[in-house]
Each structure stands twice: as C-alpha cells, then as structure tokens.
C-alpha cells in the first residue's frame, strides 16, 4: 500500500533524549494494492529528526466527522479539554 500525503500540520519540534520529535496530522490518499481503488482519509504520524516513524503506529481516520466524534467523546468523558473548541471547554 502506498500513501500520498496531500496536506499536513504539525507540532513545533520538541526534544526527547537528544532527538527532535513532531506530531503530524495529515490528509492522505491510500493507494490500495488489492484492486480496491483509492481510499481518502486522515492520520496522525510521528516524525523523529525529520523522518516519518511508521513503526510508531498510525491509524487512518476515515473523515472529519469521525475525528470530531472522537474528540467530542473524549471531551464528554472529561479527559480532552481545549477552550478554543466549543464542545470541549472545561
């Protein structure tokens, strides 16, 4: 499977044991090898010293609604807070 990244935002680099880490949020297309066609979605990926860390795990987020639903659930459970977002103000 091949992944094409269309857009990306990322955190400011932060140091962990002498390495620069960034968390990236990406809009991607997954090119499926089994003849199933292309699949669009989103993912979070880690970068260490500027290189993608695919072994650190990733999960495709199907669409924006799925992401918002997860954030809303986390806010409702009380462990996700961000005053900039109306659904997750403490």
C-alpha positions as CSV (number, residue, x, y, z in Angstrom):
1,X,0.0,0.0,0.0
2,X,1.2,3.5,-0.9
3,X,0.2,6.6,1.0
4,X,0.1,10.0,-0.7
5,X,0.1,13.0,1.7
6,X,-1.9,16.0,0.4
7,X,-1.8,18.3,3.4
8,X,-0.1,18.3,6.8
9,X,0.1,20.3,10.0
10,X,2.5,19.5,12.8
11,X,3.5,20.5,16.3
12,X,6.6,22.5,17.0
13,X,9.6,20.2,17.4
14,X,10.3,19.1,20.9
15,X,13.4,17.4,22.3
16,X,13.3,13.9,23.8
17,X,16.7,12.4,24.7
18,X,18.5,14.5,22.1
19,X,16.0,13.8,19.3
20,X,13.6,16.3,17.7
21,X,10.0,14.9,17.7
22,X,6.9,16.3,15.9
23,X,3.4,15.0,15.8
24,X,1.8,15.4,12.3
25,X,-1.8,15.4,11.3
26,X,-2.1,14.6,7.6
27,X,-4.8,14.4,4.9
28,X,-3.9,11.4,2.7
29,X,-4.9,9.0,0.0
30,X,-4.1,5.3,0.5
31,X,-3.4,3.5,-2.8
32,X,-4.7,0.0,-2.2
33,X,-2.7,-2.9,-3.8
34,X,-5.6,-5.3,-3.8
35,X,-7.6,-3.6,-6.6
36,X,-9.9,-1.9,-4.1
37,X,-9.1,1.5,-5.5
38,X,-8.0,4.6,-3.6
39,X,-9.2,5.5,0.0
40,X,-9.0,9.0,1.3
41,X,-8.7,9.9,5.0
42,X,-6.6,11.4,7.7
43,X,-3.9,10.1,10.0
44,X,-1.6,11.1,12.8
45,X,2.1,10.3,12.3
46,X,5.3,10.9,14.4
47,X,8.4,12.4,12.9
48,X,11.8,12.0,14.6
49,X,14.6,14.2,13.4
50,X,12.5,15.0,10.3
51,X,11.9,11.3,9.4
52,X,8.5,9.6,9.5
53,X,8.3,6.9,12.2
54,X,6.0,4.4,10.6
55,X,6.9,1.8,13.2
56,X,5.4,4.0,15.9
57,X,1.9,3.2,14.6
58,X,-0.7,5.0,12.7
59,X,-4.4,4.8,12.2
60,X,-6.4,6.1,9.3
61,X,-9.2,8.4,10.3
62,X,-12.0,8.0,7.7
63,X,-13.3,11.5,7.7
64,X,-13.5,14.8,9.6
65,X,-16.8,13.7,11.3
66,X,-15.1,10.6,12.7
67,X,-12.3,12.8,14.1
68,X,-14.7,15.3,15.7
69,X,-16.8,12.4,17.1
70,X,-13.8,11.0,18.8
71,X,-12.8,14.4,20.2
72,X,-16.3,15.0,21.4
73,X,-16.4,11.7,23.2
74,X,-13.1,12.3,24.9
75,X,-14.3,15.8,26.0
76,X,-17.6,14.2,27.3
77,X,-15.5,11.7,29.3
78,X,-13.5,14.7,30.8
79,X,-10.0,13.9,29.5
80,X,-9.8,16.2,26.5
81,X,-10.0,19.9,27.1
82,X,-9.4,22.9,24.8
83,X,-11.0,26.2,25.5
84,X,-10.8,27.1,21.7
85,X,-13.4,24.4,20.9
86,X,-16.9,24.9,22.0
87,X,-17.6,21.2,22.6
88,X,-14.6,20.7,25.0
89,X,-14.4,23.6,27.3
90,X,-13.8,22.5,30.9
